[in-house]
């Protein structure tokens, strides 16, 4: 009982510190574990499971977690710079980490649907198409934000010539 209370207390502390993003990270890790388990089960069912491929899958998952940590670190650095060096008029609350987390979660969900399909579950076409559309939308929004940074006032891309 004491362990449950302490886990609950720690969860609430992190939740209050990180707000909704904390829960996004928890969902990300749950999706990664679920994808790994369903992928392993699907490979076993087809007789294709190997420890080498399973290890490669774990390395891949660690790489994804590393990319998300990098996105979070970038947001922290930009946030610190925005509050001290750049002096943005609004507080910076993060850009890369939420977009990356959503993109990775949706990607994991897509992989899970593929694994469940290989296990024999009928996955509705609308779910597959919906996940693909959500993933593309998240990627599009991230790309659009970067494109707006590069675009000048008339939508033309800035270059060194425009800066001189």
C-alpha positions in Angstrom: 0.0 0.0 0.0 2.9 2.4 0.8 4.4 1.7 -2.6 1.1 2.6 -4.4 0.9 5.9 -2.4 4.5 6.8 -3.2 4.1 6.0 -6.9 0.9 8.1 -6.9 2.7 11.0 -5.1 5.7 10.9 -7.6 3.3 10.8 -10.5 1.4 13.8 -9.2 4.6 15.7 -8.6 5.8 15.1 -12.2 2.3 15.8 -13.5 2.2 19.1 -11.8 5.7 20.0 -13.1 5.3 18.8 -16.6 1.5 19.2 -17.1 0.0 17.5 -20.2 3.4 16.8 -21.7 4.3 14.4 -18.9 1.3 12.3 -19.9 2.3 12.5 -23.5 5.6 11.0 -22.7 4.0 8.3 -20.6 1.8 7.4 -23.6 4.8 7.4 -25.8 6.6 4.8 -23.7 3.5 2.7 -23.3 3.0 2.8 -27.1 6.7 1.8 -27.6 6.4 -1.2 -25.2 3.1 -2.3 -26.8 4.6 -2.1 -30.3 7.6 -4.1 -29.2 5.5 -6.8 -27.6 3.0 -7.0 -30.5 5.9 -7.0 -33.0 7.6 -9.9 -31.2 4.4 -11.9 -31.0 3.7 -11.3 -34.7 7.2 -12.4 -35.6 6.9 -15.5 -33.4 3.6 -16.4 -35.0 5.2 -16.3 -38.5 8.2 -18.2 -37.3 10.5 -15.2 -38.0 11.5 -14.2 -34.5 15.2 -13.9 -33.8 17.1 -12.4 -30.9 19.2 -10.4 -33.4 16.1 -8.7 -34.9 14.6 -8.2 -31.4 17.8 -6.5 -30.3 17.8 -4.3 -33.4 14.2 -3.4 -32.5 15.3 -2.4 -29.0 18.1 -0.3 -30.4 15.6 1.4 -32.7 13.3 2.1 -29.8 16.3 3.6 -27.8 17.1 5.8 -30.8 13.5 7.1 -30.9 13.6 7.8 -27.2 16.9 9.6 -27.7 15.4 11.7 -30.5 12.6 12.7 -28.2 15.0 13.6 -25.4 17.0 15.7 -27.9 13.8 17.5 -28.9 13.0 18.2 -25.3 16.6 19.5 -24.7 16.3 21.7 -27.7 13.0 23.1 -26.3 14.7 23.7 -23.0 17.6 25.6 -24.6 15.3 27.7 -26.8 13.1 28.4 -23.8 16.0 29.6 -21.8 17.3 31.7 -24.6 13.8 33.1 -25.3 13.5 34.2 -21.7 17.0 35.7 -21.4 18.8 36.3 -24.7 16.1 36.6 -27.4 13.4 38.2 -25.2 10.4 36.9 -27.0 7.1 38.7 -26.2 5.4 35.5 -25.1 6.7 32.7 -23.0 8.2 29.8 -24.9 6.6 26.5 -23.8 8.1 24.1 -26.3 7.7 23.4 -30.0 9.8 20.4 -31.0 9.1 18.0 -28.1 5.3 18.1 -28.3 5.3 17.7 -32.1 7.9 15.0 -32.1 6.1 13.1 -29.3 2.8 13.2 -31.1 4.4 12.1 -34.4 6.3 9.2 -32.7 3.2 8.1 -30.8 1.1 8.1 -34.0 3.9 6.2 -35.8 3.9 3.6 -33.0 0.2 3.3 -33.2 0.5 2.6 -36.9 3.1 0.0 -36.3 0.9 -1.6 -33.6 -2.0 -1.8 -36.0 0.2 -3.6 -38.5 1.4 -6.0 -35.9 -2.2 -6.7 -34.7 -3.2 -7.3 -38.3 -0.3 -9.8 -38.6 -1.6 -11.5 -35.5 -5.0 -12.0 -37.1 -7.0 -9.0 -35.8 -9.1 -7.2 -38.3 -8.1 -3.6 -38.2 -10.7 -1.2 -39.6 -9.5 0.6 -42.7 -10.7 3.9 -41.3 -8.3 3.4 -38.3 -5.3 2.7 -40.6 -6.2 5.7 -42.8 -6.9 7.9 -39.8 -3.6 7.2 -38.2 -1.8 7.8 -41.5 -3.6 11.1 -41.9 -2.8 12.2 -38.3 0.9 11.3 -38.7 1.0 13.3 -42.0 -0.8 16.2 -40.3 1.7 16.3 -37.4 4.6 16.1 -39.9 3.0 18.8 -42.1 2.5 21.2 -39.1 6.1 20.8 -38.1 7.3 21.3 -41.6 5.0 24.3 -42.0 6.5 25.9 -38.8 10.0 25.5 -40.2 9.0 26.8 -43.6 7.5 29.9 -42.0 10.8 30.6 -40.3 12.6 30.4 -43.6 10.0 32.5 -45.5 10.3 36.2 -45.8 7.4 38.7 -45.5 6.1 37.9 -49.0 6.5 34.2 -48.5 9.8 34.1 -50.5 12.6 32.2 -48.9 15.3 34.3 -47.2 18.8 34.0 -48.5 22.1 35.6 -47.9 21.3 38.1 -50.6 18.1 39.2 -48.8 20.1 39.6 -45.5 22.6 42.0 -47.1 
